[in-house]
Amino acid sequence: MAASKFTLGHNLDDYRYEARHCTSCAGCKWVDMNYISGMDFAWKCASWHQGVFDAYGAAGKAKVIWDLLAGDLDWSSPKLLEVIYMCTLCGACDAGCKRNLDLEILMMLTSWRARLVEKGFGPMPQHKAITELIETSHNMYGIAQKKRLDWMPKDVSPAKQAEMLYWVGCRASFVDTEIARATAKILKAANKDFMVLKEEPCCGNLVYTTGQIDKARKSAQDNLKLIKETGAKTVVFSCAEGYRMVKVDYPKLLGISTADLGFEVKHITELVDGWVKDGSLKLESKVDMKVTYHDSCGLGRLGEPWYHWEGERGDWGLLIPPRNIRRGMNGVYEPPRDILKAILGIKFVEMLRPRDQAYCCGAGGGAKEAFPDFALGSASERLQEATAIGAEAIVAACPLCKENFKDASKDGLKVFDITELIAMAIK
């Protein structure tokens, strides 16, 4: 076939190749054969797991997209909206596909949502309501921005100017403020000066993942301008979703690579791991607990740097020029584990589906807002896994994961954000 122009962006037509060449091998559905431990915890796609029918999985969605682009399906079908939005965009399918075919499944699914928004059928009503709150109040909850920093501990004084900017995020600012307080305590204990934005805006995660590309692009432009005006060299997050949004999705939206941002994007676990290892942060208080760690999708599979690419797709899908392919295996996996193992008294046990094989908590991509039962079902599945390996507590590195696990927890399993355990370990 003749070579065709192709940009790794948000135009669904650029992913006809993906829609046509999915082989339904189920690599997007099951835990990789090298890691699978048995049928009880064998799935890695929560949508397919709970939706049961093929349409809810990536292979089925690829066929649906092919028929939509061919004009054989009605774009306005409510069932199609359920199929694409009852999905967390967790990247399990994308990482699984890249074991063999290197199809851009996640970008295809994101672009389907974008096309639905362009046609006026998306996003879901619940997403529209939250978007309106963000547009009017600059946060997801409609709370006055002047309350953004009410969480700040009295014994912590952010610097007016510093090389590090702590981007707190909506949830840690207004709902789970313990995460923000713990992060500030950690930075203080490590003797690191840091800034915060007085009226930090929403990062735009929900707006982007629900397919509202134009609004998300405007948010990315405005927020990057704010960051650059601070002069920060490092922007640190305690939220995996915000981390992924700025590090990966802002570059996607703006047609640049992560390396072009002009500053480093770090999750607090990446920094703490280094500080513990070089002795600048001491974890001297004992925390007696048997814990397991949940790999938040935005920090793990989806946390690798973004590389902008445009070129041609030739015979057999050959890309000209070649490009860097993100396979989900180089996310932030070891720092959180090394931190937990460094805390006195902690006994660490590994999940049966760890790292790039992790089962999503179920809350991301707008799923919790539009399909709360699905989100709770996914969280319950992950909590059952933690209980099966004998953990007393499940530890996440994202406020959204923690929130959904707490909402689903029924059997006494404790739920923590990793910043809370780090703060507990600091004298």
Sequence and secondary structure as in RCSB ss.txt:
>XXXX:A:sequence
MAASKFTLGHNLDDYRYEARHCTSCAGCKWVDMNYISGMDFAWKCASWHQGVFDAYGAAGKAKVIWDLLAGDLDW
SSPKLLEVIYMCTLCGACDAGCKRNLDLEILMMLTSWRARLVEKGFGPMPQHKAITELIETSHNMYGIAQKKRLD
WMPKDVSPAKQAEMLYWVGCRASFVDTEIARATAKILKAANKDFMVLKEEPCCGNLVYTTGQIDKARKSAQDNLK
LIKETGAKTVVFSCAEGYRMVKVDYPKLLGISTADLGFEVKHITELVDGWVKDGSLKLESKVDMKVTYHDSCGLG
RLGEPWYHWEGERGDWGLLIPPRNIRRGMNGVYEPPRDILKAILGIKFVEMLRPRDQAYCCGAGGGAKEAFPDFA
LGSASERLQEATAIGAEAIVAACPLCKENFKDASKDGLKVFDITELIAMAIK
>XXXX:A:secstr
   EEEESSS GGGGHHHHHH    STTTB  TTT   GGG B  HHHHHH SGGGSHHHHHHHHHHHHHT S T
T HHHHHHHHS    SHHHHHHTTTT   HHHHHHHHHHHHHHTT  S HHHHHHHHHHHHHSSTT   GGGTTT
T  TT    SS SEEEE  HHHHHT HHHHHHHHHHHHHTT   B  TT     HHHHHTT HHHHHHHHHHHHH
HHHHHT SEEEES HHHHHIIIIIHHHHHT  GGGSSSEEEEHHHHHHHHHHHTSS   S   EEEEE   TTTT
TT S     EEEE GGG EES      SSSSS HHHHHHHHHSTTEEE   SS GGG    S TTTHHHH HHHH
HHHHHHHHHHHHHTT SEEEESSHHHHHHHHHH  SS EEEEHHHHHHHH  
